[in-house]
Amino acid sequence: MEPYLRKALRQFDNIVPTKRRDSPYPHIEPKYGAKEQFAEYDTSPEVGKQEQKHVQKVNGKFLWYARAVDPTVLVPLNVPLPPNNGAVQNVAEIIKAVMSSAAEAETGGVIY
């Protein structure tokens, strides 16, 4: 699956970041000592039609890879979209994080 991953990253012009990113999903810092920790609603602005199409293409390409080879990528790819099905800035950032972590990850797979 190494050639598939490299070809997909080349297709979407992914730039390998200088800082290593081990997790494809952004870490949310826990609030220690709090009695309740509430979920935060996504209030980021919507992206344009071109960026939305890009998010859909990347999501489709890496969703196949995640189902076949690396299920750790499934969590960030299945981020719920807003009710109007428009991609928002936060989802676009998560997609970029998925691509950057896939570029740095050692290819392997799941051993059953």
DSSP file (Angstrom, degrees, kcal/mol; ACC not computed):
  #  RESIDUE AA STRUCTURE BP1 BP2  ACC     N-H-->O    O-->H-N    N-H-->O    O-->H-N    TCO  KAPPA ALPHA  PHI   PSI    X-CA   Y-CA   Z-CA
    1    1 A M     >        0   0    0      0, 0.0     4,-2.3     0, 0.0     5,-0.2   0.000 360.0 360.0 360.0  -6.7    0.0    0.0    0.0
    2    2 A E  H  >  +     0   0    0      1,-0.2     4,-2.5     2,-0.2     5,-0.2   0.925 360.0  49.2 -56.0 -47.2    3.1    2.2    0.1
    3    3 A P  H  > S+     0   0    0      0, 0.0     4,-2.4     0, 0.0    -1,-0.2   0.888 110.0  52.2 -62.4 -36.3    2.7    3.2   -3.6
    4    4 A Y  H  > S+     0   0    0      2,-0.2     4,-2.3     1,-0.2    -2,-0.2   0.927 111.5  46.3 -63.2 -44.3   -1.0    4.0   -3.1
    5    5 A L  H  X S+     0   0    0     -4,-2.3     4,-2.3     2,-0.2     5,-0.2   0.926 114.0  46.9 -65.6 -45.4   -0.2    6.3   -0.2
    6    6 A R  H  X S+     0   0    0     -4,-2.5     4,-2.2     1,-0.2    -1,-0.2   0.896 113.0  49.5 -64.2 -39.8    2.6    8.1   -2.0
    7    7 A K  H  X S+     0   0    0     -4,-2.4     4,-2.2    -5,-0.2    -1,-0.2   0.897 110.9  50.0 -66.4 -39.3    0.6    8.5   -5.1
    8    8 A A  H  X S+     0   0    0     -4,-2.3     4,-1.6     2,-0.2    -2,-0.2   0.905 111.3  48.1 -65.6 -41.3   -2.4    9.9   -3.1
    9    9 A L  H  <>S+     0   0    0     -4,-2.3     5,-2.3     1,-0.2    -1,-0.2   0.888 113.1  48.3 -66.7 -37.7   -0.1   12.4   -1.3
   10   10 A R  H ><5S+     0   0    0     -4,-2.2     3,-1.2     1,-0.2    -2,-0.2   0.867 107.0  57.3 -68.2 -35.4    1.4   13.5   -4.6
   11   11 A Q  H 3<5S+     0   0    0     -4,-2.2    -1,-0.2     1,-0.3    -2,-0.2   0.872 111.9  40.5 -62.8 -37.8   -2.0   13.9   -6.2
   12   12 A F  T 3<5S-     0   0    0     -4,-1.6    -1,-0.3    -5,-0.1    -2,-0.2   0.229 110.8-119.1 -99.0  14.8   -3.1   16.4   -3.5
   13   13 A D  T < 5 -     0   0    0     -3,-1.2     2,-0.3     1,-0.2    -3,-0.2   0.907  41.6-171.5  51.6  51.7    0.3   18.2   -3.4
   14   14 A N      < -     0   0    0     -5,-2.3     2,-0.6    -6,-0.1    -1,-0.2  -0.576  13.5-147.7 -77.0 134.4    0.9   17.4    0.2
   15   15 A I        -     0   0    0     -2,-0.3    88,-0.1     0, 0.0    -1,-0.0  -0.906  18.3-126.6-102.0 124.2    3.9   19.2    1.8
   16   16 A V        -     0   0    0     -2,-0.6    84,-0.1    87,-0.1    85,-0.1  -0.567  29.8-128.0 -71.9 123.0    5.6   17.2    4.4
   17   17 A P        -     0   0    0      0, 0.0     4,-0.1     0, 0.0    -1,-0.1  -0.281   3.5-131.6 -71.8 158.5    5.8   19.4    7.6
   18   18 A T  S    S+     0   0    0      2,-0.1     2,-0.5     1,-0.0    -2,-0.0   0.806  91.8  68.9 -79.2 -30.1    9.1   20.0    9.4
   19   19 A K  S    S-     0   0    0      1,-0.0     2,-0.1     2,-0.0    -1,-0.0  -0.791  92.5-117.6 -92.8 129.5    7.6   19.2   12.8
   20   20 A R        -     0   0    0     -2,-0.5     2,-0.5     1,-0.0    81,-0.1  -0.387  24.8-163.7 -68.1 137.9    6.6   15.5   13.3
   21   21 A R        +     0   0    0     79,-0.2    83,-0.2     1,-0.1    84,-0.1  -0.957  11.8 177.9-126.0 111.2    3.0   14.8   13.9
   22   22 A D        +     0   0    0     -2,-0.5    -1,-0.1     1,-0.1    -2,-0.0   0.751  66.5  59.0 -86.5 -24.9    2.2   11.4   15.3
   23   23 A S        -     0   0    0      1,-0.1     4,-0.1     2,-0.1    -1,-0.1  -0.892  64.2-153.7-109.9 133.5   -1.5   11.7   15.7
   24   24 A P  S    S+     0   0    0      0, 0.0    -1,-0.1     0, 0.0    73,-0.1   0.542  82.2  65.0 -78.8  -4.3   -3.8   12.5   12.7
   25   25 A Y  S    S-     0   0    0     72,-0.1     2,-0.1    73,-0.1    -2,-0.1  -0.948  93.2-107.7-120.8 137.9   -6.4   14.1   15.0
   26   26 A P        -     0   0    0      0, 0.0     2,-0.4     0, 0.0    68,-0.0  -0.368  35.4-119.9 -65.8 139.6   -5.9   17.2   17.1
   27   27 A H        -     0   0    0     -4,-0.1     2,-0.6    -2,-0.1    -4,-0.0  -0.627  18.0-150.2 -81.8 132.1   -5.5   16.7   20.8
   28   28 A I        -     0   0    0     -2,-0.4    -1,-0.0     0, 0.0     0, 0.0  -0.919  21.2-126.4-103.9 120.0   -8.0   18.3   23.1
   29   29 A E        -     0   0    0     -2,-0.6     2,-0.1     1,-0.1    -2,-0.0  -0.456  23.7-126.3 -67.9 126.7   -6.5   19.1   26.4
   30   30 A P        -     0   0    0      0, 0.0     2,-1.0     0, 0.0    -1,-0.1  -0.426  13.7-126.6 -73.0 150.3   -8.6   17.7   29.3
   31   31 A K    >   -     0   0    0     -2,-0.1     3,-1.3     3,-0.0     2,-0.1  -0.812  27.7-150.4 -99.1  96.8   -9.7   20.0   32.1
   32   32 A Y  T 3  S+     0   0    0     -2,-1.0     3,-0.1     1,-0.2     0, 0.0  -0.436  76.8  19.9 -70.7 138.1   -8.5   18.4   35.3
   33   33 A G  T 3  S+     0   0    0      1,-0.3    -1,-0.2    -2,-0.1     2,-0.2   0.245  90.2 127.8  89.8 -12.5  -10.6   19.0   38.4
   34   34 A A    <   -     0   0    0     -3,-1.3    -1,-0.3     1,-0.1     3,-0.1  -0.545  56.6-144.0 -77.6 142.3  -13.6   20.0   36.4
   35   35 A K  S    S+     0   0    0     -2,-0.2     2,-0.4     1,-0.2    -1,-0.1   0.859  86.1  21.5 -73.3 -34.6  -16.9   18.2   37.4
   36   36 A E        -     0   0    0     -3,-0.0     2,-0.5     2,-0.0    -1,-0.2  -0.988  63.1-157.0-134.4 143.7  -18.1   18.2   33.8
   37   37 A Q        -     0   0    0     -2,-0.4     2,-0.2    -3,-0.1     0, 0.0  -0.954  21.0-155.9-120.8 111.2  -16.3   18.5   30.5
   38   38 A F        -     0   0    0     -2,-0.5     2,-0.2     1,-0.1    -2,-0.0  -0.528  19.3-110.1 -88.8 150.9  -18.6   19.8   27.7
   39   39 A A        -     0   0    0     -2,-0.2     2,-0.4     1,-0.0    -1,-0.1  -0.514  32.7-127.0 -73.0 145.6  -18.2   19.2   24.0
   40   40 A E        -     0   0    0     -2,-0.2     2,-0.3     1,-0.0    -1,-0.0  -0.811  17.6-129.4 -98.0 136.0  -17.3   22.3   22.1
   41   41 A Y        -     0   0    0     -2,-0.4     2,-0.7     1,-0.1    -1,-0.0  -0.600  23.5-114.3 -83.2 143.5  -19.4   23.3   19.1
   42   42 A D        +     0   0    0     -2,-0.3    -1,-0.1     1,-0.1     0, 0.0  -0.681  41.4 165.1 -80.9 113.8  -17.6   24.0   15.8
   43   43 A T        +     0   0    0     -2,-0.7    -1,-0.1     2,-0.0    -2,-0.0   0.140  28.4 130.8-113.7  17.2  -18.2   27.7   15.0
   44   44 A S        -     0   0    0      1,-0.1    -2,-0.0    44,-0.0     0, 0.0  -0.365  64.4 -97.5 -71.6 153.7  -15.5   28.0   12.3
   45   45 A P        -     0   0    0      0, 0.0    44,-2.5     0, 0.0    45,-0.2  -0.269  39.5-101.4 -72.0 157.5  -16.6   29.6    9.0
   46   46 A E  B     -A   88   0A   0     42,-0.2    42,-0.3    43,-0.1     2,-0.2  -0.381  34.4-128.6 -72.8 155.0  -17.5   27.6    6.0
   47   47 A V        -     0   0    0     40,-2.1    40,-0.1     1,-0.2    -1,-0.1  -0.537  30.0 -90.3 -98.4 169.7  -15.0   27.2    3.1
   48   48 A G     >  -     0   0    0     -2,-0.2     4,-2.2     1,-0.1    -1,-0.2  -0.112  41.1 -97.3 -73.7 175.7  -15.6   27.9   -0.5
   49   49 A K  H  > S+     0   0    0      1,-0.2     4,-2.3     2,-0.2     5,-0.2   0.875 122.1  51.7 -63.1 -39.8  -16.9   25.4   -3.1
   50   50 A Q  H  > S+     0   0    0      2,-0.2     4,-2.1     1,-0.2    -1,-0.2   0.927 112.0  45.1 -65.7 -44.7  -13.4   24.5   -4.4
   51   51 A E  H  > S+     0   0    0      2,-0.2     4,-2.4     1,-0.2    -1,-0.2   0.871 111.8  53.4 -66.6 -36.2  -12.0   23.8   -0.9
   52   52 A Q  H  X S+     0   0    0     -4,-2.2     4,-2.0     2,-0.2    -2,-0.2   0.913 109.1  48.5 -64.3 -42.2  -15.2   21.8   -0.1
   53   53 A K  H  X S+     0   0    0     -4,-2.3     4,-2.2     2,-0.2    -2,-0.2   0.886 110.5  51.9 -63.6 -39.0  -14.6   19.7   -3.2
   54   54 A H  H  X S+     0   0    0     -4,-2.1     4,-2.6     2,-0.2     5,-0.3   0.913 108.3  50.6 -63.3 -43.4  -11.0   19.2   -2.2
   55   55 A V  H  X S+     0   0    0     -4,-2.4     4,-2.3     1,-0.2    -2,-0.2   0.898 111.0  49.4 -61.4 -40.9  -12.0   18.0    1.3
   56   56 A Q  H  X S+     0   0    0     -4,-2.0     4,-2.2     2,-0.2    -2,-0.2   0.895 111.7  48.1 -66.6 -40.2  -14.4   15.5   -0.3
   57   57 A K  H  X S+     0   0    0     -4,-2.2     4,-2.3     2,-0.2    -2,-0.2   0.935 114.3  44.9 -66.1 -46.3  -11.8   14.1   -2.7
   58   58 A V  H  X S+     0   0    0     -4,-2.6     4,-2.6     1,-0.2     5,-0.3   0.909 112.7  52.6 -64.1 -41.5   -9.2   13.7    0.0
   59   59 A N  H  X S+     0   0    0     -4,-2.3     4,-1.8    -5,-0.3    -1,-0.2   0.917 110.9  46.7 -60.9 -44.2  -11.7   12.2    2.4
   60   60 A G  H  X S+     0   0    0     -4,-2.2     4,-1.4     2,-0.2    -1,-0.2   0.908 113.6  48.0 -64.8 -42.5  -12.8    9.6   -0.2
   61   61 A K  H  X S+     0   0    0     -4,-2.3     4,-1.3     1,-0.2    -2,-0.2   0.928 118.2  39.0 -65.8 -46.1   -9.2    8.7   -1.2
   62   62 A F  H  X S+     0   0    0     -4,-2.6     4,-2.5     1,-0.2    -1,-0.2   0.707 106.9  65.0 -81.5 -19.2   -8.0    8.3    2.4
   63   63 A L  H  X S+     0   0    0     -4,-1.8     4,-2.2    -5,-0.3    -1,-0.2   0.902 103.6  47.7 -66.7 -39.9  -11.2    6.6    3.6
   64   64 A W  H  X S+     0   0    0     -4,-1.4     4,-2.1     2,-0.2     5,-0.2   0.932 113.1  48.3 -63.8 -44.7  -10.5    3.7    1.3
   65   65 A Y  H  X>S+     0   0    0     -4,-1.3     4,-3.0     1,-0.2     5,-1.4   0.894 111.2  51.1 -61.6 -40.4   -6.9    3.6    2.6
   66   66 A A  H  <5S+     0   0    0     -4,-2.5    -1,-0.2     1,-0.2    -2,-0.2   0.897 111.6  46.3 -66.9 -40.7   -8.1    3.7    6.2
   67   67 A R  H  <5S+     0   0    0     -4,-2.2    -1,-0.2     1,-0.2    -2,-0.2   0.867 121.2  37.7 -68.9 -35.4  -10.6    0.9    5.7
   68   68 A A  H  <5S-     0   0    0     -4,-2.1    -2,-0.2    -5,-0.2    -3,-0.2   0.877 136.5  -1.7 -85.3 -38.9   -8.1   -1.3    3.9
   69   69 A V  T  <5S+     0   0    0     -4,-3.0    41,-0.5    -5,-0.2    -3,-0.2   0.794 124.3  32.8-122.7 -52.6   -4.8   -0.7    5.7
   70   70 A D    > < +     0   0    0     -5,-1.4     3,-1.5    39,-0.1     4,-0.2  -0.827  47.8 179.9-124.9  91.9   -4.7    1.8    8.6
   71   71 A P  G >  S+     0   0    0      0, 0.0     3,-1.2     0, 0.0     4,-0.4   0.581  73.0  80.5 -71.2  -7.3   -7.8    2.1   10.7
   72   72 A T  G 3  S+     0   0    0      1,-0.2     3,-0.4     2,-0.2    -6,-0.1   0.720  87.2  59.4 -68.9 -17.4   -6.3    4.8   12.9
   73   73 A V  G <> S+     0   0    0     -3,-1.5     4,-1.4     1,-0.2    -1,-0.2   0.588  84.5  81.6 -84.3 -10.7   -7.1    7.3   10.2
   74   74 A L  H <> S+     0   0    0     -3,-1.2     4,-1.4     1,-0.2    -1,-0.2   0.853  82.2  61.5 -64.9 -34.8  -10.8    6.5   10.5
   75   75 A V  H >4 S+     0   0    0     -4,-0.4     3,-0.6    -3,-0.4    -1,-0.2   0.956 109.2  37.7 -62.1 -53.4  -11.4    8.8   13.5
   76   76 A P  H >4 S+     0   0    0      0, 0.0     3,-1.0     0, 0.0    -1,-0.2   0.818 114.1  56.8 -70.7 -25.4  -10.4   12.1   11.9
   77   77 A L  H 3< S+     0   0    0     -4,-1.4    -2,-0.2     1,-0.2    -3,-0.1   0.745 103.2  55.4 -74.4 -20.5  -12.0   11.2    8.6
   78   78 A N  T << S+     0   0    0     -4,-1.4    -1,-0.2    -3,-0.6    -3,-0.1  -0.028  71.4 143.7-101.8  30.4  -15.4   10.6   10.2
   79   79 A V    <   -     0   0    0     -3,-1.0     2,-0.1     1,-0.1    -4,-0.0  -0.545  58.7-110.3 -66.4 128.3  -15.7   14.0   11.8
   80   80 A P        -     0   0    0      0, 0.0    -1,-0.1     0, 0.0    -2,-0.1  -0.382  29.9-139.4 -66.5 136.6  -19.3   15.0   11.6
   81   81 A L        -     0   0    0      1,-0.2     6,-0.1    -2,-0.1     4,-0.0  -0.499  31.6 -85.3 -87.8 162.2  -20.1   17.8    9.2
   82   82 A P    >   -     0   0    0      0, 0.0     3,-2.2     0, 0.0    -1,-0.2  -0.157  48.3 -97.2 -61.1 164.5  -22.6   20.6   10.0
   83   83 A P  T 3  S+     0   0    0      0, 0.0    -2,-0.1     0, 0.0     0, 0.0   0.776 123.9  57.0 -57.6 -28.6  -26.3   20.0    9.2
   84   84 A N  T 3  S-     0   0    0      2,-0.1     3,-0.1     1,-0.0    -3,-0.0   0.366 109.2-123.5 -86.9   8.7  -26.1   21.7    5.9
   85   85 A N    <   +     0   0    0     -3,-2.2     2,-0.4     1,-0.2    -1,-0.0   0.689  63.5 141.3  59.2  22.5  -23.3   19.4    4.7
   86   86 A G        -     0   0    0      1,-0.0    -1,-0.2    -4,-0.0     2,-0.2  -0.777  55.4-117.5 -92.2 139.5  -20.9   22.2    4.0
   87   87 A A        -     0   0    0     -2,-0.4   -40,-2.1   -39,-0.1     2,-0.2  -0.531  30.7-153.6 -74.1 140.3  -17.3   21.8    4.9
   88   88 A V  B  >  -A   46   0A   0    -42,-0.3     4,-1.8    -2,-0.2     3,-0.4  -0.677  29.5-102.1-111.0 168.4  -16.0   24.2    7.5
   89   89 A Q  H  > S+     0   0    0    -44,-2.5     4,-2.0     1,-0.2     5,-0.2   0.851 119.2  56.8 -58.7 -38.0  -12.5   25.5    8.2
   90   90 A N  H  > S+     0   0    0      1,-0.2     4,-1.8     2,-0.2    -1,-0.2   0.889 106.5  48.8 -63.7 -40.3  -12.0   23.1   11.1
   91   91 A V  H  > S+     0   0    0     -3,-0.4     4,-2.1     1,-0.2    -1,-0.2   0.883 109.0  53.6 -67.0 -38.5  -12.7   20.0    9.0
   92   92 A A  H  X S+     0   0    0     -4,-1.8     4,-1.8     1,-0.2    -2,-0.2   0.878 108.1  50.4 -63.9 -37.1  -10.3   21.3    6.3
   93   93 A E  H  X S+     0   0    0     -4,-2.0     4,-2.0     2,-0.2    -1,-0.2   0.880 108.7  51.6 -67.3 -37.9   -7.6   21.6    9.0
   94   94 A I  H  X S+     0   0    0     -4,-1.8     4,-2.1     2,-0.2    -2,-0.2   0.894 107.8  52.4 -65.6 -39.0   -8.3   18.1   10.1
   95   95 A I  H  X S+     0   0    0     -4,-2.1     4,-2.1     1,-0.2    -1,-0.2   0.897 108.8  50.1 -63.6 -40.1   -7.9   16.8    6.6
   96   96 A K  H  X S+     0   0    0     -4,-1.8     4,-2.3     1,-0.2    -1,-0.2   0.880 109.5  51.7 -64.7 -36.9   -4.6   18.6    6.3
   97   97 A A  H  X S+     0   0    0     -4,-2.0     4,-2.3     2,-0.2    -2,-0.2   0.875 107.3  52.8 -66.6 -36.8   -3.5   17.0    9.5
   98   98 A V  H  X S+     0   0    0     -4,-2.1     4,-2.1     2,-0.2    -2,-0.2   0.927 110.9  46.8 -63.3 -44.5   -4.5   13.5    8.2
   99   99 A M  H  X S+     0   0    0     -4,-2.1     4,-1.7     1,-0.2    -2,-0.2   0.900 112.6  48.7 -66.5 -39.8   -2.4   14.0    5.1
  100  100 A S  H  X S+     0   0    0     -4,-2.3     4,-1.1     1,-0.2   -79,-0.2   0.887 113.0  46.9 -69.5 -36.7    0.6   15.3    7.0
  101  101 A S  H  X S+     0   0    0     -4,-2.3     4,-1.4     1,-0.2    -1,-0.2   0.848 111.0  52.7 -72.0 -31.7    0.5   12.4    9.5
  102  102 A A  H  < S+     0   0    0     -4,-2.1    -2,-0.2     1,-0.2    -1,-0.2   0.834 105.4  55.5 -69.6 -31.4    0.1    9.9    6.6
  103  103 A A  H  < S+     0   0    0     -4,-1.7    -1,-0.2     1,-0.2    -2,-0.2   0.821 115.9  36.7 -69.4 -29.7    3.2   11.4    4.9
  104  104 A E  H  < S+     0   0    0     -4,-1.1    -2,-0.2   -83,-0.2    -1,-0.2   0.638  94.1 106.2 -96.7 -16.5    5.3   10.8    8.0
  105  105 A A  S  < S-     0   0    0     -4,-1.4     2,-0.4    -5,-0.1   -83,-0.0  -0.299  73.9-116.9 -71.0 146.2    3.8    7.5    9.2
  106  106 A E        -     0   0    0      1,-0.1     2,-0.3    -2,-0.0    -1,-0.1  -0.669  34.5-120.3 -76.8 132.1    5.7    4.2    8.8
  107  107 A T        +     0   0    0     -2,-0.4    -1,-0.1     1,-0.1  -105,-0.0  -0.552  64.1 116.5 -76.4 138.4    3.7    2.0    6.5
  108  108 A G        -     0   0    0     -2,-0.3     2,-0.3  -107,-0.0    -1,-0.1  -0.053  45.9-148.5-158.7 -92.0    2.7   -1.2    8.1
  109  109 A G        -     0   0    0      2,-0.1     2,-0.5  -108,-0.0   -39,-0.1  -0.795  38.4 -46.7 130.2-174.3   -0.9   -2.1    8.7
  110  110 A V        -     0   0    0    -41,-0.5     2,-0.6    -2,-0.3   -40,-0.0  -0.803  43.7-151.2 -97.5 132.1   -2.8   -4.1   11.2
  111  111 A I              0   0    0     -2,-0.5    -2,-0.1     1,-0.1    -3,-0.0  -0.919 360.0 360.0-104.0 120.7   -1.6   -7.5   12.2
  112  112 A Y              0   0    0     -2,-0.6    -1,-0.1     0, 0.0    -2,-0.0   0.407 360.0 360.0 -99.2 360.0   -4.4   -9.8   13.2
